[in-house]
């Protein structure tokens, strides 16, 4: 895999996720990271490495591989510039704050340029979710009847060193809000169960936090053969909760990602599993970069893969009551 690591990479952004990507890129052996930002990063430890070079604008010969990790509201515009410069792009989730005409243009531009554009839903690479997929594929649950996916995190704990109002998550105008921030759950729902045939979503702004964005999201997704999956997300739970429960005709699967436990009860069940390797979230950020580099190098890939740009748009459709990208092409 290391031979597929590019020499140079552009990283757009300078916040916590851009810092994480930069550290991982350097650890993987990237020789030069061009940090595309207008922010003064002289005091940020992650950017003190001599291989990191801040830039305010793209150079005439930018790297042909890039990571977009700035505010969600800037993703599409930044990605379009990088695609115009001939770069393969890994875009932090979500791909955009809404389904807009600019996103339609980006889809067309990526296809025309023949470039690789992927969305960084790193939880796809969490080993325990592969275990869940294997159980479903093996038919251990019998016929799946319904599922519930839940995630709850106390937003002020995300960046305790920053005022809440300075976080992009707190502002809908900057692409924040719980549905976009925690859309991993909808992406891995699609990975496990496929595309729903109909759905209904609801968001709420409870007022429990001084933010200008929704802090609760609930949805019901219906699939073929009567199977349903409900998804709940919130910014409000002070003890982090992230779990999935699937009920089938012969067994029940319960996976608590936050607690690090996996259990099967009923036919085919066994002892609970609490192997830390299955729940190593940190490693997923490296695995997604390795998967992206393999695709940009034209290497054959198997198993877990990053979602395409089109699939990233499907996640947005599932968050926003099914408006297709093509249906908003006239929004301007």
N, C-alpha and C positions, 0 to 999 in steps of 0.2 A: 504493500500500500504506500510506503514512504516514497517510492519512485514516482508516484502519481502526484505528489505534492508540488504545486507550482513554485517557481522562484519568487514571484512577486504577486501581491494581492492588495487590492484597494479595500479599505473598510470605511464605509460611510457612517459617521456617527462618533460620539465620544462618551456616551453614557455607560451604564453598568454592563449592558449586553455587548456593546462594542468593545469594552475592555476585556470581557470574557473571551470573545472571539479572537481578539488580538493576542492574548496570552496563549490560547490554544494553537493559533496559527504558528507562533514562534516555537512552541513546544514540538509541533509537528515538523519543523525544519524549514519554514518559509524564510527566505533570505531578506526580504524587504516588505514591509507593510506601509502603504501610503494611507495615512489617516486623513480622510477627507472631512474636515470640520472647520468652522470659523471660531470655535471655542478655544480659549487659552488652556492648553493641556500640559503646561510645563510642570504642574504640581501633581499630576496623576501618575502614580507609581507604575501602572501597567504600560504607560507610554514612554517611560524613561529609557527603555532599551534602545541602543544605537541603531537597531534595525528598523525602528519606527520613525517615519518622517511625516509630520503634519503638513497638509496641503490645504489651501483655501479654495482652489479650483483644480479641475482635472488637468493633468499635463498633456502635451501633444502625443505622448506615447504611454498611455496608461496601461497597467497590467490587463491581461485578458481574462482575469478572474476577479470577482468582487463580492463583497458581503455588504448588504444594506442593513444597517442596524441603527438608524436614526429614528426620530419620532414617526409613528405610524402615518401621520398626516403627510409626511414627506416621502413615503416609500415609493409611490408611483412616479413622481417627478424625478426623483434621484435615479430610480431604475431605468427610466427612459433615457436619461443622459448616458448612463453606463452602457446600455444596449446600443445606443447610437455610436458609442466609441468602440463597439465590438467586444464587449465583455460578457462572459457567462456570469450569471448573477444568482447568489443565494440571498433571498429576502427574508428578513425576520418576520415571524408571524405577528399579526395577521398581515396579509399582503397589502391591505388598504383599509381605511376606516369605513368605506362604503363602496357600493357598486356604482361606478360613474363612467362617463364617456372616456375619460383619460385612461381608465383601466381597460376599456375596450381597445383603445389605441395601443396600449402596451402589449396586450395579447397579440394583436396583429403584427406589431413590430418585432416581437420575439420570434413569431413563426416565420416571418419574411427573412429575418437575419439568420435563421437556423441555429440559434444559440440555446444553451441550456439555462433555463430559469426554474429554480426550485424554491419552495417555501420551507423555512426552518422550523418545522414542527418536530422538535427534538424528542418529545415523548414517544414517538413512533419507535425509537431505538431503545426504549426501556425493556430489558429482557423479560420482565414479568408480563408485559403486554403480548409479547410473542408467545409466552406460555398460555395466556388466555386464548389467543388465536388458535394455538395447537389443540386445545381442549374443544373448541367449537368445531374445528375441522375433523376431529376424531369422532364426533358425535357422542361424546361422553355425557352430555347433558340431555340426550334425547332430542326432542324438538324444542328449541328455545321458545319460550312463551312471552317473556317480557324482561326488560333490563332497566336498571337505574344507575346513572352516572352522576356523581356529586363532587363538587370541589368548593371549598370555602377557605378563605385566607383573609387575615386582618390586614387591610391595606397599609396602615401606618407602620407595620413591621417590615414592609418590603424595603424601604429606604430610610431607616431610623435616623440617619445623619442629615436628612433633607426635610424641609418643611413640606407638609402634605400638598400645599397649593402649588409647589414647584414641580411636582411629579406630573408627567404627561398623562398618567393613568387617571388623574383627578379631573381631566378636562376633555369633554367630548370634542371640542374644537381641535385638539391636538391628536385625536385618535384614541382617546382613553375610553374607559367604561369597562365594566366587568366582562361583558360578552366578548369583546375583542381581546382583552388581556388574557382571558382564560379559555380561549377558543380551542386549545389543545383537546379538550374533552369532546368537542364536536368532530374534530379531525380524526381522533382515534376511534370514535364511534363509527365513522365511515369506513375506516380501515378494518374494523372487526365485523361490521354488519352489512356494509354496502350502502348504497344510496337510498334514503327514504323515498316513499312515493308521495307522502304529504306530511305537513307539519304545522304546528302552531306555536308561536313564541310570545313571551311576555317579559318586559323589563320593568324595573321599579327603581325609583330614587327615594330611598326611605328617609333621608335626612339625618341618618345616624352619623354620617361623616360630612365634614364641611367641603364637599366636592361638587363639581358641576358636571357630573356624569352618573349614569345608572350604576347602582351597587348590587342589584339582584337581577338574575336572569333565570327564567324557567321555560322549558319547552317540552313538547311531546312530539316524537317522531314516529310515524307509522311506516311499516315495511310490508312486503308481500307476506301472504299466509297469516295475517293477523298479528304478527310480532310488533311490539311497541317498545320504544326506549324513551324514558324521561331523562332530561338533563337539567341539573340545578347548578348554578354558579353564584357565588357571592363574595364580596369584599369584607364581610362583617364578622366572620368567626375567628375568635382569638386563638383557638386551638386549631391549627391547620387540619383540614379534612380533605381527602382525595381518595375516592373509592369507586368501585364498580361492582354491581351485583347482578347476576344473570340467573334467572329461574327457568329451568327446563322441565320436561315431563318426567325425567328420571333422576336429575341431580340439580344441585344449586352451586354456583361458583360465586365466591366472595373474595375480592381482591382489594385490600386496603393499602394503597400506595404510600400514604402518609405514615401509617403504622408499620409498614413493611411486612405484611402477612398475606398469605394466599391459602384459601381453603376450598375443598370440594366436599360436599355432603350428599349423601344418597348413593345410588349405584355408581360404582367406579370411584368413590371417594377414598380418602386416605388421611394420614396425619397432616396437620397444618404445616405450611412451609414458611420459613422466615429467613431465607438465605439473603444476606445483604447484597450479594452480587446481582440478584434479580431486581433490586430496587435502587441501583446506583445511578441516580439522575445525573450526577456530574459527568460521568463517562458518556452520556448520550450526546453531549455537546461536541465531543471529539468525534464520535461515530458519525454524526451528521456531516461534519466537514469531510471526513474520509469518504463517505458515500458521494458527496457532491464532487469531490476531486476525481473520483473514479469515473463519474459520468462525464465530466468535462474532458477527461483524457480519452474518452471513447471506450473505456473498459467495460466488459460484460459485468452486469450486476445481478445478484439473486437475493432472495429473501427480502428483508425490510428495505424500503427505499423512501426517499423524500417525496412529498407530493409535488406534482407539477404545478405550474402557474394556474392552469385551468382548474386543477383540484383545489388550489387555494381559494379560487373564486367560488367554487361550490360550497366551501365552508361559509363564505360570506352569505351566500344565498340561504343557507340553513340558519343563519343568525338573523336574517332580515326578511323572513316570511316569503322567500321564494322568488324575489324579483331577479330575473336573469340579467346578466351583463348586457346582452343585446337589447333588453327592454328599456334600459336607461340611457341608450346611446344618444338620445335627444335632450338629455338633461343639461348639457353644456357645462 
